[in-house]
Amino acid sequence: MSESGARVPEALPIQNRPMTQHIRKLVHTEVIPIRWGDMDAAGHVNNTVYFRYMEQARVGWYERMALNENGSAVPAGCGPVVISTACTFLRALRYPGDVEVKVFVSDLGRSSLTTHYEMRPSYDGGTIYAEGQAKGCWIDMNREKSIPLPHAVRELVEAA
């Protein structure tokens, strides 16, 4: 009971708690060279560059599925836009080397999906150095309004 006398629900045991993390599906892996110019004055890859790595991997996934603006999987004049993005920096990436970016998808909505990223350097492939995510929404580019995910996109994601 709380101080006001209201009954307070008991916490559920861990095994009975609803899942808070949604199932992620691996859909693409991109290997990107770490360039000398990616580093900052501290001698590690600048934090803004991690977002470019995520962008390059996401675009690589779209192109592989022919989801770019000129691709055949979606109607002309519509496509994805990023509406939010985040990155957690776990360890500093350094030049020289490559970064392997794994792209996962979760949370297919009416017009949106979430992509998740794991970044590992070629010189320490067993360790995740950064994790990120981006929520994207499908829009009609001319009207700048959200539209339902194209059927072809939903099928490609579900088949991955």
Secondary structure by P-SEA (a helix, b strand, c coil): ccccccccccccccccccccccbbbbcbbbbbbbccccccccccccaaaaaaaaaaaaaaaaaaaccccccccccccbbbbbccbbbbbcccccccbbbbbbbbbccccccbbbbbbbbbcccccccccccbbbbbbbccccccccccccaaaaaaaaac
